């Protein structure tokens, strides 16, 4: 099994929100209902306004402060978008790392159970398993579930076959 490694120390993964702290809000649940969203073509609008406002803004009656607010909002949106993408990647890597560690831990438990059972069998001392009763039972859960599922599927198949024969 090959895995891509993710290092929080390689590249820009030492993340803080300090650079966007003034733009962060925590809205109450549902309060963004009805908010307007970005429309297709926003990049063209940003470019057009950058060229048109300095030349035609006064003639159109658009105050410099309004355009300045637009540019600050656009820069904030861009910064938050970059931060969000990075945080999503970090969350993905954290979840995948946790899943891998859980898998490795489960394999280690299985290995210890196998060793203890083998020792109990070789020494003909089943009592050696007593201190590991919960661990052995925990490890057996997956196998027991597989047996139940297999029996259920076999029963369903048998029922389907018998109903077709009728």
Backbone bond lengths (Angstrom), bond angles and torsions (degrees), N, CA, C in turn:
res aa  C-N    CA-C-N  psi(-1)  N-CA   C-N-CA  omega(-1)  CA-C   N-CA-C  phi
1 X - - - 1.453 - - 1.523 107.95 -
2 X 1.301 115.74 124.10 1.464 119.00 175.87 1.507 108.84 -103.99
3 X 1.290 114.60 145.30 1.464 119.40 178.45 1.510 108.92 -134.12
4 X 1.304 114.54 145.95 1.456 119.15 172.17 1.518 106.42 -80.24
5 X 1.298 116.32 137.94 1.459 118.34 178.60 1.519 109.30 -98.09
6 X 1.279 114.28 145.58 1.457 122.29 -179.64 1.513 106.28 -120.80
7 X 1.280 116.82 120.60 1.451 119.63 179.15 1.529 109.62 -111.47
8 X 1.324 116.36 121.86 1.461 118.60 178.06 1.522 111.64 -69.49
9 X 1.326 116.48 -8.85 1.455 120.13 -178.19 1.519 112.52 -101.50
10 X 1.333 116.75 -4.84 1.465 120.25 179.03 1.516 108.15 -100.94
11 X 1.270 116.94 116.59 1.460 119.81 178.02 1.511 112.62 86.80
12 X 1.321 115.84 -158.16 1.474 121.17 -172.19 1.527 113.38 -84.67
13 X 1.341 117.95 38.18 1.456 119.84 -174.92 1.525 113.56 -93.91
14 X 1.318 116.99 1.61 1.446 119.92 173.93 1.530 105.66 -84.93
15 X 1.311 115.86 83.51 1.457 121.68 -167.56 1.518 112.39 -96.50
16 X 1.308 114.08 133.06 1.455 120.59 166.86 1.521 105.26 -130.27
17 X 1.279 115.64 166.52 1.461 120.39 177.01 1.521 110.77 -105.06
18 X 1.317 115.97 12.40 1.463 120.52 -176.92 1.523 111.88 -57.55
19 X 1.327 116.53 -38.13 1.469 119.32 -176.63 1.528 112.74 -73.44
20 X 1.321 118.27 -13.87 1.473 120.89 178.47 1.524 111.91 -121.73
21 X 1.329 116.40 12.39 1.469 120.07 -174.69 1.524 113.48 -57.66
22 X 1.318 117.45 -33.82 1.465 120.12 -179.45 1.525 112.29 -72.98
23 X 1.323 116.88 -16.05 1.464 121.21 -179.42 1.522 112.50 -98.17
24 X 1.329 117.59 -8.33 1.457 120.92 -175.71 1.517 111.48 -82.68
25 X 1.322 114.71 136.58 1.463 122.03 174.50 1.521 107.66 -136.12
26 X 1.293 116.50 154.51 1.458 122.38 174.79 1.515 106.12 -122.57
27 X 1.315 115.06 97.66 1.454 120.78 -175.73 1.523 110.89 -81.21
28 X 1.317 116.65 147.91 1.468 119.27 174.26 1.531 109.81 -62.65
29 X 1.313 115.84 150.66 1.465 121.24 -179.60 1.524 110.53 -52.94
30 X 1.306 116.69 131.65 1.459 122.69 176.24 1.510 115.51 82.52
31 X 1.333 117.26 -5.83 1.463 118.52 -175.00 1.526 113.20 -74.41
32 X 1.320 117.73 -14.28 1.465 118.77 178.80 1.516 112.13 -89.47
33 X 1.320 116.45 2.44 1.459 120.11 177.10 1.531 108.51 -61.45
34 X 1.300 115.48 128.52 1.457 120.51 -179.50 1.525 113.56 92.57
35 X 1.326 117.73 -6.04 1.465 120.37 176.64 1.522 109.40 -62.60
36 X 1.299 116.20 145.22 1.456 120.88 174.38 1.520 108.67 -77.51
37 X 1.315 115.47 148.43 1.459 120.60 179.75 1.518 110.22 -116.10
38 X 1.322 114.98 169.99 1.461 120.28 178.86 1.526 109.03 -67.76
39 X 1.309 115.25 142.05 1.461 122.04 -179.64 1.528 109.45 -105.01
40 X 1.313 117.04 158.33 1.470 119.01 174.37 1.533 110.06 -59.17
41 X 1.304 116.96 138.91 1.459 121.56 176.94 1.515 114.65 94.86
42 X 1.325 118.41 10.97 1.462 119.85 -178.17 1.527 111.55 -61.23
43 X 1.333 117.01 -33.90 1.475 119.92 -179.92 1.535 110.26 -60.96
44 X 1.354 116.00 -40.28 1.470 119.96 178.35 1.523 111.17 -64.88
45 X 1.317 116.71 -37.12 1.466 121.23 179.51 1.530 109.98 -66.21
46 X 1.331 116.56 -44.48 1.463 120.42 179.16 1.521 110.05 -59.18
47 X 1.343 116.20 -46.39 1.463 120.48 179.81 1.533 111.40 -64.06
48 X 1.329 116.72 -44.06 1.459 120.21 -178.05 1.525 111.16 -63.16
49 X 1.320 116.06 -46.07 1.461 119.31 -179.34 1.528 111.77 -64.20
50 X 1.328 117.12 -36.10 1.462 120.34 178.78 1.521 111.00 -60.66
51 X 1.328 117.27 -33.63 1.463 120.51 178.90 1.517 113.26 -88.10
52 X 1.329 117.25 -35.40 1.459 121.28 -172.82 1.535 113.39 -82.64
53 X 1.302 118.07 -38.79 1.474 120.35 -174.36 1.526 111.90 -61.13
54 X 1.333 120.17 -47.87 1.467 118.61 -178.78 1.534 112.59 -61.15
55 X 1.318 117.64 -31.01 1.466 120.90 -176.28 1.526 111.91 -93.40
56 X 1.328 116.74 -43.66 1.466 120.07 -172.28 1.528 114.25 -116.70
57 X 1.326 118.33 1.02 1.461 121.07 -176.64 1.510 113.80 -58.76
58 X 1.337 117.83 -46.62 1.469 120.93 179.66 1.522 111.26 -62.75
59 X 1.327 116.43 -45.12 1.461 120.93 -179.03 1.527 110.93 -62.20
60 X 1.341 116.76 -32.84 1.462 120.61 179.56 1.526 111.80 -83.90
61 X 1.334 116.74 -6.39 1.463 120.42 178.44 1.524 113.16 80.94
62 X 1.320 117.52 18.92 1.469 120.93 179.99 1.523 108.37 -91.57
63 X 1.319 118.32 111.97 1.462 121.38 -179.03 1.528 111.27 -64.33
64 X 1.307 115.36 145.96 1.462 121.29 179.26 1.528 110.89 -57.95
65 X 1.328 117.78 -36.43 1.469 121.92 -179.92 1.525 111.72 -62.10
66 X 1.326 116.48 -36.27 1.469 120.21 179.95 1.528 109.56 -67.59
67 X 1.330 115.93 -45.55 1.465 119.15 178.39 1.529 110.76 -65.70
68 X 1.308 117.02 -37.22 1.467 120.52 177.82 1.527 110.14 -61.70
69 X 1.327 116.98 -42.13 1.470 121.05 177.12 1.531 110.15 -60.37
70 X 1.349 115.98 -41.46 1.462 120.95 178.28 1.534 110.86 -60.76
71 X 1.311 117.87 -44.95 1.469 120.31 -178.35 1.529 111.18 -67.92
72 X 1.330 117.52 -38.84 1.467 120.68 177.83 1.527 109.91 -65.45
73 X 1.336 116.74 -43.03 1.473 120.16 177.64 1.525 110.87 -62.34
74 X 1.322 116.94 -40.85 1.464 120.92 179.66 1.525 111.05 -64.06
75 X 1.332 116.80 -43.35 1.468 120.00 177.76 1.533 110.88 -63.95
76 X 1.335 116.87 -38.87 1.466 120.64 178.44 1.524 110.75 -64.92
77 X 1.316 116.29 -43.80 1.465 120.92 178.54 1.523 110.18 -60.33
78 X 1.321 116.94 -45.04 1.470 120.89 179.32 1.527 111.26 -61.26
79 X 1.334 117.04 -44.01 1.462 121.07 179.98 1.529 110.91 -65.09
80 X 1.324 116.73 -42.82 1.462 120.70 178.96 1.528 111.33 -66.55
81 X 1.324 116.92 -36.77 1.464 120.79 178.57 1.527 110.60 -64.61
82 X 1.326 116.63 -43.92 1.473 119.80 177.69 1.526 110.56 -63.21
83 X 1.314 117.22 -43.03 1.461 121.69 -179.55 1.528 110.13 -64.31
84 X 1.319 115.94 -42.58 1.463 120.90 -179.94 1.529 111.15 -61.14
85 X 1.333 117.10 -43.46 1.469 120.81 179.21 1.526 110.66 -62.44
86 X 1.301 116.54 -41.89 1.457 120.95 179.53 1.528 110.90 -66.22
87 X 1.326 116.60 -43.68 1.457 120.40 179.03 1.529 111.30 -65.28
88 X 1.332 117.19 -37.60 1.466 120.01 176.89 1.516 110.48 -63.16
89 X 1.332 117.79 -41.54 1.457 121.25 178.08 1.528 110.26 -65.11
90 X 1.320 116.45 -40.67 1.457 120.10 178.67 1.531 110.87 -65.83
91 X 1.333 117.09 -39.72 1.455 120.65 177.46 1.524 110.20 -64.44
92 X 1.331 116.44 -42.84 1.466 120.97 177.03 1.528 110.22 -59.27
93 X 1.320 117.16 -47.32 1.460 121.50 -179.53 1.526 110.98 -64.57
94 X 1.321 117.25 -38.05 1.463 120.86 178.85 1.526 110.27 -64.92
95 X 1.321 116.59 -45.26 1.471 120.09 179.53 1.529 111.20 -64.71
96 X 1.319 117.12 -44.31 1.459 120.46 179.24 1.522 111.13 -64.58
97 X 1.320 117.03 -38.86 1.464 121.05 177.84 1.519 110.63 -64.47
98 X 1.324 116.10 -42.69 1.471 120.01 178.55 1.525 110.00 -63.15
99 X 1.346 117.48 -44.76 1.465 120.24 178.96 1.531 111.28 -59.33
100 X 1.330 116.52 -43.03 1.462 120.45 178.96 1.519 110.66 -63.58
101 X 1.337 117.58 -43.77 1.465 120.91 179.85 1.530 110.96 -64.26
102 X 1.333 117.55 -38.86 1.465 120.94 176.49 1.529 109.37 -62.37
103 X 1.327 116.50 -45.71 1.473 121.42 178.36 1.523 110.51 -58.37
104 X 1.317 116.79 -46.46 1.460 120.77 -179.74 1.529 111.20 -64.10
105 X 1.329 116.11 -40.56 1.472 119.54 179.04 1.524 110.89 -64.51
106 X 1.348 116.59 -42.41 1.460 120.16 179.21 1.530 110.68 -62.66
107 X 1.331 116.88 -39.46 1.466 120.10 176.05 1.518 111.62 -63.96
108 X 1.321 117.18 -38.39 1.461 121.22 178.63 1.525 110.72 -65.90
109 X 1.330 116.74 -40.66 1.473 120.42 176.04 1.528 109.43 -60.39
110 X 1.334 116.12 -46.68 1.470 120.39 179.81 1.524 110.77 -60.02
111 X 1.313 116.64 -40.20 1.463 120.71 179.45 1.533 110.41 -63.83
112 X 1.337 116.83 -44.71 1.467 119.59 179.62 1.524 111.54 -63.70
113 X 1.340 116.41 -40.06 1.467 120.28 177.99 1.525 109.99 -64.12
114 X 1.324 116.76 -44.89 1.468 120.38 177.99 1.530 111.10 -58.16
115 X 1.317 116.76 -43.56 1.468 121.27 -179.70 1.525 110.17 -64.08
116 X 1.344 116.62 -46.32 1.468 120.22 -179.21 1.527 110.86 -63.31
117 X 1.329 117.96 -42.53 1.463 121.08 178.68 1.529 110.83 -64.56
118 X 1.313 115.76 -41.79 1.467 119.74 179.20 1.523 110.59 -63.30
119 X 1.322 116.23 -42.65 1.463 120.20 178.46 1.524 110.26 -63.45
120 X 1.328 117.31 -43.04 1.459 121.19 179.06 1.527 110.58 -61.77
121 X 1.316 116.94 -39.83 1.459 120.98 -179.68 1.532 111.11 -70.42
122 X 1.314 116.87 -45.36 1.474 120.60 -177.84 1.530 112.52 -67.00
123 X 1.325 115.14 -36.44 1.470 118.77 -179.68 1.523 111.92 -89.85
124 X 1.320 116.83 -3.57 1.477 122.76 -177.65 1.519 110.47 53.37
125 X 1.354 112.78 41.88 1.461 120.19 -179.51 1.524 107.68 -130.03
126 X 1.328 116.84 85.86 1.467 121.36 -179.46 1.525 111.17 -66.03
127 X 1.301 116.72 -20.45 1.459 121.15 179.83 1.521 112.96 -63.97
128 X 1.306 115.46 -20.39 1.470 119.01 179.99 1.534 111.38 -66.31
129 X 1.341 115.74 -19.11 1.469 120.12 179.73 1.534 112.58 -82.18
130 X 1.308 117.62 -16.86 1.471 121.54 -175.81 1.531 113.39 -54.31
131 X 1.324 119.64 -45.35 1.471 118.64 179.82 1.535 113.54 -67.44
132 X 1.327 115.95 -11.63 1.465 120.55 -177.48 1.528 112.03 -113.34
133 X 1.329 116.69 21.73 1.461 122.19 -174.66 1.533 112.73 -56.33
134 X 1.314 117.10 -48.61 1.468 120.51 -179.14 1.522 111.17 -66.22
135 X 1.319 116.89 -37.27 1.465 121.10 -179.74 1.525 109.90 -67.31
136 X 1.335 117.15 -43.08 1.468 120.87 178.91 1.527 109.95 -63.98
137 X 1.324 116.75 -43.54 1.466 120.87 179.66 1.532 110.36 -64.76
138 X 1.330 116.22 -42.66 1.478 120.85 178.12 1.524 110.12 -58.83
139 X 1.303 116.44 -46.65 1.464 121.06 -177.41 1.528 111.45 -65.64
140 X 1.340 117.59 -30.79 1.464 121.46 -177.39 1.526 112.99 -77.02
141 X 1.321 118.24 -13.98 1.469 121.05 -175.64 1.525 112.93 -55.01
142 X 1.310 117.05 -44.95 1.458 121.01 -177.83 1.520 110.51 -62.52
143 X 1.323 116.57 -44.56 1.465 120.56 179.84 1.524 110.84 -64.84
144 X 1.334 117.30 -42.07 1.463 120.46 178.75 1.524 111.74 -63.77
145 X 1.327 116.03 -39.23 1.463 120.11 177.47 1.529 110.34 -64.68
146 X 1.325 116.24 -40.34 1.466 120.29 179.12 1.523 110.33 -63.70
147 X 1.330 117.83 -40.17 1.471 121.76 178.65 1.531 109.66 -63.38
148 X 1.335 116.67 -46.07 1.469 120.32 179.19 1.519 111.13 -60.30
149 X 1.336 116.42 -44.03 1.462 121.09 -179.97 1.523 110.52 -63.92
150 X 1.333 116.49 -43.78 1.466 120.71 -179.75 1.523 109.94 -61.86
151 X 1.335 117.51 -44.80 1.472 121.40 178.81 1.525 111.28 -63.13
152 X 1.326 115.84 -41.85 1.474 120.53 179.07 1.527 110.31 -62.21
153 X 1.333 116.37 -44.63 1.467 120.73 179.48 1.525 111.39 -65.64
154 X 1.332 117.22 -39.54 1.460 121.07 177.46 1.520 111.07 -64.49
155 X 1.334 116.53 -40.15 1.462 120.79 178.62 1.526 110.58 -66.10
156 X 1.324 116.41 -41.30 1.468 120.09 178.66 1.520 110.53 -65.24
157 X 1.323 116.28 -39.39 1.469 120.61 179.17 1.526 110.15 -66.73
158 X 1.319 116.42 -41.51 1.462 120.58 178.69 1.526 110.62 -64.53
159 X 1.328 116.85 -40.92 1.466 121.12 178.58 1.516 110.66 -64.91
160 X 1.313 117.14 -40.91 1.465 121.08 178.96 1.523 110.67 -66.12
161 X 1.321 116.12 -40.76 1.474 120.80 179.34 1.524 110.69 -65.93
162 X 1.344 117.12 -42.92 1.462 119.74 -179.12 1.519 111.33 -68.81
163 X 1.342 117.15 -32.73 1.474 118.58 178.76 1.515 111.07 -72.61
164 X 1.327 117.43 -26.98 1.470 121.36 176.59 1.525 110.69 -75.23
165 X 1.327 116.83 -30.73 1.465 121.27 -178.74 1.524 111.66 -74.26
166 X 1.314 117.78 -19.90 1.473 121.38 -177.17 1.474 112.73 -76.95
